[in-house]
Amino acid sequence: MKLRKMPTLREKKRYLKFRLETDAKEIPYFELKDVIWNAVMRWIGEKGAGQSNFKIIKNLWVPDRKEGVVSCSPKFVDDIKVALATIQYIGDAKTIFTVTKVSGTIKSFSDEKTKNNDG
């Protein structure tokens, strides 16, 4: 039997959907992950990264559309946004990170996609 934390003890999460504007045709996940983690470490440090519960969600990275999702604690949303905004290059390609949406659930990102396709 798996032990679960009570809802009152579970930490809340915020999901940040981001989009890349870059000259590069394809960006591999491992390269993106390294660049994002380096930016987060530079901006909030190791202690802040641990407290923020920062994670890059691998299966939500879409290389064709250059969109992805990261998660963090609600207290650190602004710090993560700034850390992503400080990224200027991935490899040799000039890059601009834009956070398009912040949500409490991943499901709301898929709802947004279906709404855009319907209308």
GUGURO-24025 format. One record per atom (N, C-alpha, C): residue in one letter; atom name; x, y, z. Coordinates in nm, 2 decimals, padded with zeros to 4 digits. Example, Ala and Ser with C-alpha at 12.3 -4.5 7.8 and 13.67 -1.06 7.14 Angstrom:
<sites>
('A', 'N', (01.32, -00.57, 00.78))
('A', 'CA', (01.23, -00.45, 00.78))
('A', 'C', (01.32, -00.33, 00.78))
('S', 'N', (01.28, -00.22, 00.71))
('S', 'CA', (01.37, -00.11, 00.71))
('S', 'C', (01.29, 00.00, 00.79))
</sites>
This chain:
<sites>
('M', 'N', (00.08, -00.12, 00.00))
('M', 'CA', (00.00, 00.00, 00.00))
('M', 'C', (00.09, 00.12, 00.00))
('K', 'N', (00.06, 00.22, -00.09))
('K', 'CA', (00.13, 00.34, -00.10))
('K', 'C', (00.09, 00.44, 00.00))
('L', 'N', (00.18, 00.50, 00.07))
('L', 'CA', (00.15, 00.60, 00.17))
('L', 'C', (00.14, 00.73, 00.10))
('R', 'N', (00.03, 00.80, 00.13))
('R', 'CA', (00.01, 00.93, 00.07))
('R', 'C', (00.00, 01.04, 00.18))
('K', 'N', (00.05, 01.16, 00.15))
('K', 'CA', (00.04, 01.27, 00.24))
('K', 'C', (-00.11, 01.32, 00.25))
('M', 'N', (-00.14, 01.37, 00.36))
('M', 'CA', (-00.27, 01.43, 00.38))
('M', 'C', (-00.28, 01.55, 00.29))
('P', 'N', (-00.39, 01.59, 00.24))
('P', 'CA', (-00.40, 01.71, 00.15))
('P', 'C', (-00.35, 01.83, 00.22))
('T', 'N', (-00.36, 01.84, 00.35))
('T', 'CA', (-00.31, 01.96, 00.42))
('T', 'C', (-00.16, 01.97, 00.42))
('L', 'N', (-00.09, 01.86, 00.42))
('L', 'CA', (00.05, 01.85, 00.42))
('L', 'C', (00.12, 01.86, 00.28))
('R', 'N', (00.04, 01.83, 00.18))
('R', 'CA', (00.09, 01.83, 00.05))
('R', 'C', (00.12, 01.97, 00.00))
('E', 'N', (00.24, 01.99, -00.06))
('E', 'CA', (00.27, 02.12, -00.12))
('E', 'C', (00.20, 02.15, -00.24))
('K', 'N', (00.15, 02.27, -00.26))
('K', 'CA', (00.08, 02.31, -00.38))
('K', 'C', (00.18, 02.33, -00.49))
('K', 'N', (00.14, 02.32, -00.62))
('K', 'CA', (00.23, 02.34, -00.73))
('K', 'C', (00.16, 02.44, -00.83))
('R', 'N', (00.25, 02.51, -00.90))
('R', 'CA', (00.20, 02.59, -01.01))
('R', 'C', (00.28, 02.54, -01.13))
('Y', 'N', (00.21, 02.54, -01.25))
('Y', 'CA', (00.27, 02.49, -01.37))
('Y', 'C', (00.28, 02.62, -01.46))
('L', 'N', (00.40, 02.63, -01.52))
('L', 'CA', (00.42, 02.74, -01.61))
('L', 'C', (00.45, 02.69, -01.75))
('K', 'N', (00.36, 02.73, -01.84))
('K', 'CA', (00.38, 02.69, -01.98))
('K', 'C', (00.46, 02.80, -02.05))
('F', 'N', (00.56, 02.75, -02.12))
('F', 'CA', (00.65, 02.85, -02.19))
('F', 'C', (00.66, 02.82, -02.33))
('R', 'N', (00.70, 02.92, -02.41))
('R', 'CA', (00.73, 02.91, -02.55))
('R', 'C', (00.86, 02.97, -02.58))
('L', 'N', (00.93, 02.91, -02.68))
('L', 'CA', (01.06, 02.95, -02.72))
('L', 'C', (01.05, 03.02, -02.86))
('E', 'N', (01.12, 03.13, -02.87))
('E', 'CA', (01.13, 03.19, -03.00))
('E', 'C', (01.28, 03.19, -03.03))
('T', 'N', (01.32, 03.11, -03.13))
('T', 'CA', (01.46, 03.09, -03.16))
('T', 'C', (01.48, 03.06, -03.30))
('D', 'N', (01.61, 03.08, -03.34))
('D', 'CA', (01.65, 03.05, -03.48))
('D', 'C', (01.68, 02.90, -03.51))
('A', 'N', (01.70, 02.83, -03.40))
('A', 'CA', (01.73, 02.69, -03.41))
('A', 'C', (01.61, 02.61, -03.46))
('K', 'N', (01.63, 02.51, -03.55))
('K', 'CA', (01.52, 02.43, -03.60))
('K', 'C', (01.47, 02.34, -03.50))
('E', 'N', (01.56, 02.26, -03.43))
('E', 'CA', (01.52, 02.17, -03.33))
('E', 'C', (01.61, 02.19, -03.21))
('I', 'N', (01.55, 02.18, -03.09))
('I', 'CA', (01.62, 02.19, -02.96))
('I', 'C', (01.60, 02.06, -02.89))
('P', 'N', (01.71, 01.98, -02.87))
('P', 'CA', (01.69, 01.85, -02.79))
('P', 'C', (01.66, 01.88, -02.65))
('Y', 'N', (01.58, 01.79, -02.59))
('Y', 'CA', (01.54, 01.80, -02.45))
('Y', 'C', (01.65, 01.82, -02.35))
('F', 'N', (01.76, 01.74, -02.37))
('F', 'CA', (01.87, 01.74, -02.27))
('F', 'C', (01.94, 01.87, -02.28))
('E', 'N', (01.95, 01.94, -02.39))
('E', 'CA', (02.01, 02.07, -02.40))
('E', 'C', (01.93, 02.17, -02.34))
('L', 'N', (01.80, 02.17, -02.36))
('L', 'CA', (01.70, 02.26, -02.30))
('L', 'C', (01.71, 02.25, -02.15))
('K', 'N', (01.71, 02.12, -02.10))
('K', 'CA', (01.71, 02.10, -01.95))
('K', 'C', (01.83, 02.16, -01.89))
('D', 'N', (01.95, 02.14, -01.95))
('D', 'CA', (02.07, 02.20, -01.89))
('D', 'C', (02.07, 02.35, -01.89))
('V', 'N', (02.02, 02.41, -01.99))
('V', 'CA', (02.01, 02.56, -02.00))
('V', 'C', (01.92, 02.61, -01.89))
('I', 'N', (01.80, 02.55, -01.88))
('I', 'CA', (01.70, 02.60, -01.78))
('I', 'C', (01.75, 02.58, -01.64))
('W', 'N', (01.81, 02.46, -01.61))
('W', 'CA', (01.86, 02.44, -01.47))
('W', 'C', (01.98, 02.54, -01.44))
('N', 'N', (02.06, 02.57, -01.54))
('N', 'CA', (02.17, 02.66, -01.51))
('N', 'C', (02.11, 02.80, -01.48))
('A', 'N', (02.01, 02.84, -01.55))
('A', 'CA', (01.95, 02.97, -01.53))
('A', 'C', (01.88, 02.98, -01.39))
('V', 'N', (01.82, 02.87, -01.35))
('V', 'CA', (01.75, 02.87, -01.22))
('V', 'C', (01.85, 02.87, -01.11))
('M', 'N', (01.96, 02.80, -01.13))
('M', 'CA', (02.07, 02.80, -01.03))
('M', 'C', (02.13, 02.93, -01.01))
('R', 'N', (02.16, 03.00, -01.13))
('R', 'CA', (02.22, 03.13, -01.12))
('R', 'C', (02.12, 03.23, -01.05))
('W', 'N', (01.99, 03.22, -01.08))
('W', 'CA', (01.90, 03.32, -01.03))
('W', 'C', (01.86, 03.30, -00.88))
('I', 'N', (01.82, 03.18, -00.84))
('I', 'CA', (01.78, 03.16, -00.71))
('I', 'C', (01.87, 03.07, -00.62))
('G', 'N', (01.97, 03.01, -00.69))
('G', 'CA', (02.07, 02.93, -00.61))
('G', 'C', (02.01, 02.79, -00.58))
('E', 'N', (02.10, 02.71, -00.52))
('E', 'CA', (02.06, 02.57, -00.49))
('E', 'C', (01.96, 02.56, -00.38))
('K', 'N', (01.97, 02.64, -00.28))
('K', 'CA', (01.87, 02.64, -00.17))
('K', 'C', (01.73, 02.68, -00.23))
('G', 'N', (01.73, 02.79, -00.31))
('G', 'CA', (01.61, 02.84, -00.36))
('G', 'C', (01.54, 02.73, -00.46))
('A', 'N', (01.63, 02.67, -00.54))
('A', 'CA', (01.58, 02.56, -00.63))
('A', 'C', (01.52, 02.45, -00.55))
('G', 'N', (01.58, 02.41, -00.44))
('G', 'CA', (01.52, 02.31, -00.35))
('G', 'C', (01.39, 02.35, -00.29))
('Q', 'N', (01.39, 02.47, -00.24))
('Q', 'CA', (01.26, 02.52, -00.17))
('Q', 'C', (01.15, 02.54, -00.27))
('S', 'N', (01.19, 02.57, -00.40))
('S', 'CA', (01.09, 02.60, -00.50))
('S', 'C', (01.02, 02.47, -00.55))
('N', 'N', (01.09, 02.36, -00.53))
('N', 'CA', (01.04, 02.23, -00.58))
('N', 'C', (01.03, 02.23, -00.73))
('F', 'N', (01.13, 02.29, -00.79))
('F', 'CA', (01.13, 02.32, -00.94))
('F', 'C', (01.15, 02.18, -01.02))
('K', 'N', (01.07, 02.17, -01.12))
('K', 'CA', (01.08, 02.05, -01.21))
('K', 'C', (01.05, 02.08, -01.35))
('I', 'N', (01.12, 02.02, -01.44))
('I', 'CA', (01.09, 02.03, -01.58))
('I', 'C', (01.02, 01.91, -01.62))
('I', 'N', (00.90, 01.92, -01.68))
('I', 'CA', (00.82, 01.81, -01.71))
('I', 'C', (00.85, 01.76, -01.85))
('K', 'N', (00.93, 01.65, -01.86))
('K', 'CA', (00.98, 01.60, -01.98))
('K', 'C', (00.88, 01.56, -02.09))
('N', 'N', (00.77, 01.50, -02.05))
('N', 'CA', (00.68, 01.45, -02.15))
('N', 'C', (00.59, 01.56, -02.21))
('L', 'N', (00.60, 01.68, -02.15))
('L', 'CA', (00.52, 01.79, -02.21))
('L', 'C', (00.61, 01.89, -02.29))
('W', 'N', (00.73, 01.85, -02.32))
('W', 'CA', (00.82, 01.93, -02.41))
('W', 'C', (00.78, 01.89, -02.56))
('V', 'N', (00.73, 01.99, -02.63))
('V', 'CA', (00.69, 01.97, -02.77))
('V', 'C', (00.79, 02.04, -02.86))
('P', 'N', (00.89, 01.96, -02.92))
('P', 'CA', (01.00, 02.03, -03.00))
('P', 'C', (00.95, 02.10, -03.13))
('D', 'N', (00.84, 02.04, -03.18))
('D', 'CA', (00.79, 02.11, -03.31))
('D', 'C', (00.74, 02.25, -03.28))
('R', 'N', (00.66, 02.26, -03.18))
('R', 'CA', (00.60, 02.39, -03.14))
('R', 'C', (00.69, 02.47, -03.05))
('K', 'N', (00.80, 02.41, -03.00))
('K', 'CA', (00.89, 02.47, -02.90))
('K', 'C', (00.82, 02.52, -02.78))
('E', 'N', (00.73, 02.44, -02.72))
('E', 'CA', (00.66, 02.47, -02.60))
('E', 'C', (00.69, 02.36, -02.50))
('G', 'N', (00.68, 02.40, -02.37))
('G', 'CA', (00.71, 02.31, -02.26))
('G', 'C', (00.64, 02.36, -02.14))
('V', 'N', (00.65, 02.28, -02.03))
('V', 'CA', (00.59, 02.31, -01.90))
('V', 'C', (00.70, 02.28, -01.79))
('V', 'N', (00.70, 02.37, -01.70))
('V', 'CA', (00.78, 02.35, -01.57))
('V', 'C', (00.69, 02.37, -01.45))
('S', 'N', (00.73, 02.31, -01.34))
('S', 'CA', (00.64, 02.32, -01.22))
('S', 'C', (00.73, 02.38, -01.11))
('C', 'N', (00.66, 02.45, -01.02))
('C', 'CA', (00.73, 02.50, -00.90))
('C', 'C', (00.63, 02.53, -00.79))
('S', 'N', (00.68, 02.58, -00.68))
('S', 'CA', (00.59, 02.62, -00.57))
('S', 'C', (00.53, 02.76, -00.60))
('P', 'N', (00.41, 02.79, -00.55))
('P', 'CA', (00.35, 02.92, -00.58))
('P', 'C', (00.43, 03.04, -00.54))
('K', 'N', (00.51, 03.02, -00.43))
('K', 'CA', (00.59, 03.13, -00.38))
('K', 'C', (00.70, 03.17, -00.48))
('F', 'N', (00.74, 03.08, -00.57))
('F', 'CA', (00.86, 03.10, -00.65))
('F', 'C', (00.82, 03.12, -00.80))
('V', 'N', (00.70, 03.14, -00.83))
('V', 'CA', (00.65, 03.16, -00.97))
('V', 'C', (00.73, 03.28, -01.03))
('D', 'N', (00.73, 03.39, -00.97))
('D', 'CA', (00.79, 03.51, -01.02))
('D', 'C', (00.94, 03.49, -01.04))
('D', 'N', (01.01, 03.42, -00.95))
('D', 'CA', (01.15, 03.39, -00.96))
('D', 'C', (01.18, 03.30, -01.08))
('I', 'N', (01.10, 03.20, -01.10))
('I', 'CA', (01.12, 03.11, -01.21))
('I', 'C', (01.10, 03.18, -01.34))
('K', 'N', (01.00, 03.27, -01.35))
('K', 'CA', (00.97, 03.35, -01.47))
('K', 'C', (01.10, 03.44, -01.50))
('V', 'N', (01.15, 03.50, -01.40))
('V', 'CA', (01.27, 03.58, -01.42))
('V', 'C', (01.39, 03.50, -01.47))
('A', 'N', (01.41, 03.38, -01.40))
('A', 'CA', (01.52, 03.29, -01.44))
('A', 'C', (01.50, 03.25, -01.59))
('L', 'N', (01.38, 03.21, -01.63))
('L', 'CA', (01.36, 03.18, -01.77))
('L', 'C', (01.39, 03.29, -01.86))
('A', 'N', (01.35, 03.41, -01.82))
('A', 'CA', (01.37, 03.53, -01.90))
('A', 'C', (01.52, 03.57, -01.92))
('T', 'N', (01.60, 03.52, -01.83))
('T', 'CA', (01.75, 03.56, -01.84))
('T', 'C', (01.82, 03.47, -01.94))
('I', 'N', (01.75, 03.36, -01.99))
('I', 'CA', (01.82, 03.28, -02.09))
('I', 'C', (01.82, 03.35, -02.23))
('Q', 'N', (01.94, 03.37, -02.28))
('Q', 'CA', (01.95, 03.43, -02.41))
('Q', 'C', (01.99, 03.34, -02.52))
('Y', 'N', (02.07, 03.24, -02.49))
('Y', 'CA', (02.12, 03.14, -02.59))
('Y', 'C', (02.10, 03.00, -02.55))
('I', 'N', (02.06, 02.92, -02.65))
('I', 'CA', (02.06, 02.77, -02.63))
('I', 'C', (02.16, 02.72, -02.74))
('G', 'N', (02.27, 02.68, -02.70))
('G', 'CA', (02.38, 02.64, -02.79))
('G', 'C', (02.43, 02.77, -02.86))
('D', 'N', (02.42, 02.78, -02.99))
('D', 'CA', (02.46, 02.90, -03.06))
('D', 'C', (02.35, 02.99, -03.10))
('A', 'N', (02.23, 02.94, -03.08))
('A', 'CA', (02.11, 03.00, -03.13))
('A', 'C', (02.05, 03.10, -03.03))
('K', 'N', (02.02, 03.23, -03.07))
('K', 'CA', (01.97, 03.33, -02.99))
('K', 'C', (01.82, 03.29, -02.95))
('T', 'N', (01.78, 03.30, -02.83))
('T', 'CA', (01.66, 03.25, -02.78))
('T', 'C', (01.58, 03.35, -02.69))
('I', 'N', (01.45, 03.35, -02.70))
('I', 'CA', (01.37, 03.43, -02.62))
('I', 'C', (01.27, 03.34, -02.55))
('F', 'N', (01.26, 03.33, -02.42))
('F', 'CA', (01.17, 03.25, -02.34))
('F', 'C', (01.05, 03.34, -02.31))
('T', 'N', (00.93, 03.29, -02.33))
('T', 'CA', (00.81, 03.36, -02.30))
('T', 'C', (00.72, 03.27, -02.22))
('V', 'N', (00.68, 03.31, -02.10))
('V', 'CA', (00.58, 03.23, -02.02))
('V', 'C', (00.44, 03.27, -02.07))
('T', 'N', (00.37, 03.17, -02.12))
('T', 'CA', (00.24, 03.21, -02.18))
('T', 'C', (00.13, 03.19, -02.09))
('K', 'N', (00.14, 03.10, -01.99))
('K', 'CA', (00.03, 03.08, -01.89))
('K', 'C', (00.08, 03.02, -01.76))
('V', 'N', (00.02, 03.05, -01.65))
('V', 'CA', (00.05, 02.99, -01.52))
('V', 'C', (-00.08, 02.93, -01.48))
('S', 'N', (-00.07, 02.80, -01.43))
('S', 'CA', (-00.19, 02.74, -01.39))
('S', 'C', (-00.17, 02.65, -01.27))
('G', 'N', (-00.27, 02.61, -01.20))
('G', 'CA', (-00.26, 02.51, -01.09))
('G', 'C', (-00.27, 02.37, -01.13))
('T', 'N', (-00.32, 02.35, -01.26))
('T', 'CA', (-00.33, 02.21, -01.31))
('T', 'C', (-00.27, 02.20, -01.45))
('I', 'N', (-00.22, 02.08, -01.49))
('I', 'CA', (-00.18, 02.06, -01.62))
('I', 'C', (-00.30, 02.05, -01.72))
('K', 'N', (-00.41, 02.00, -01.67))
('K', 'CA', (-00.53, 01.98, -01.75))
('K', 'C', (-00.57, 02.11, -01.81))
('S', 'N', (-00.56, 02.22, -01.75))
('S', 'CA', (-00.61, 02.35, -01.80))
('S', 'C', (-00.53, 02.38, -01.93))
('F', 'N', (-00.41, 02.34, -01.95))
('F', 'CA', (-00.33, 02.36, -02.07))
('F', 'C', (-00.40, 02.28, -02.19))
('S', 'N', (-00.44, 02.16, -02.16))
('S', 'CA', (-00.50, 02.08, -02.27))
('S', 'C', (-00.64, 02.14, -02.30))
('D', 'N', (-00.71, 02.19, -02.20))
('D', 'CA', (-00.84, 02.25, -02.22))
('D', 'C', (-00.83, 02.37, -02.32))
('E', 'N', (-00.72, 02.45, -02.30))
('E', 'CA', (-00.69, 02.57, -02.38))
('E', 'C', (-00.67, 02.53, -02.52))
('K', 'N', (-00.60, 02.41, -02.54))
('K', 'CA', (-00.57, 02.37, -02.68))
('K', 'C', (-00.70, 02.33, -02.75))
('T', 'N', (-00.79, 02.26, -02.68))
('T', 'CA', (-00.92, 02.21, -02.74))
('T', 'C', (-01.01, 02.33, -02.77))
('K', 'N', (-01.01, 02.43, -02.69))
('K', 'CA', (-01.09, 02.55, -02.71))
('K', 'C', (-01.04, 02.62, -02.84))
('N', 'N', (-00.91, 02.63, -02.86))
('N', 'CA', (-00.86, 02.70, -02.98))
('N', 'C', (-00.89, 02.62, -03.10))
('N', 'N', (-00.89, 02.49, -03.10))
('N', 'CA', (-00.92, 02.41, -03.22))
('N', 'C', (-01.07, 02.41, -03.25))
('D', 'N', (-01.16, 02.43, -03.15))
('D', 'CA', (-01.30, 02.43, -03.18))
('D', 'C', (-01.35, 02.56, -03.25))
('G', 'N', (-01.29, 02.67, -03.21))
('G', 'CA', (-01.34, 02.80, -03.26))
('G', 'C', (-01.25, 02.86, -03.35))
</sites>
